[in-house]
C-alpha cells in the first residue's frame, strides 16, 4: 500500500509543531494552523485531539489571521455538510469482490 500521500497522524503534526523549537508564546504559522485545523475542529467537538495550549495557540492565530479563519470556517462548513449526508453503501457485487480479495492477502 502506498502511503506517501497519506496525511500525517495528529501526533506527528503536533510533534512537528512542538519540535519547531518555539515556545508556547510564539504564534503558529499559517501552515501549522492549516495542518492542525482538523484537530482543532475535533477539539471544539470535545474529541480532545489537541492539548489545551496548542488549541489556544490555534485560537490566537485565528483571531488575528483572516485567511486562516476563512480556511477553518470552510472546513467547518464542509464537515457539517458531510455529517448530514446519508451513509453510502457499496453495491453488493463490489462488497463481495472486496471481501474475496481481502481473503487472498
Steps between C-alpha positions, in 0.01 A plus 500: 500500500641840403483738796724775360200729449336413829438789740721482810334384819385759751791407726754552223350837412505606865855371544613697194360821652653426839839414347513834325683624808262786564337541838128523577497878463622487141222526248440206271559543128216476250636164379498366855144621558383339175673175603323508837160630382324160495630426848394847614144438379497157663604661826212746468272197484655364822693229321814624678737481204714796609655584834369815669807713425512404132124553465541848651789579266284408200219718640739794543621462144144486367408818687769688306506326161201541269622252233546222758169586665334471159674167436385354834145630449490337155623175649240526779219552246624208290511267800152610606362437151665158477353391833153572361540259207344157525754218529619359169488128443711311248309292245476136612712376207785737591473406865531128416801560272677704769435235763629232263814705426566567868502126565779459246735743672 
